[in-house]
Amino acid sequence: MLARDEAPGGALAEYKTGLKFFPNRFNSLYGAAQAAEMAGQASQATEYYAVLVKTCEGSSSERPELAKAKQAVVALK
């Protein structure tokens, strides 16, 4: 909701807090990456995308969010 309301910094802070209590949750990792992107923190966004890709390693998921995360990680290399 914070990201939608044009407060990506606040959204990122909330995602970070959530990930402390519930690490490696798909939606939280993806949301944190998106919020970091919107806040202009590209390197942090890529870090969250990388964790998401690693967490889903070996999965046959075709979720568009995972595809975007993989693209972000490949673009970094």
Secondary structure, 3 states (H helix, E strand, C coil): CCCCCCCHHHHHHHHHHHHHHCCCCHHHHHHHHHHHHHCCCHHHHHHHHHHHHHHCCCCCCCCHHHHHHHHHHHHHC
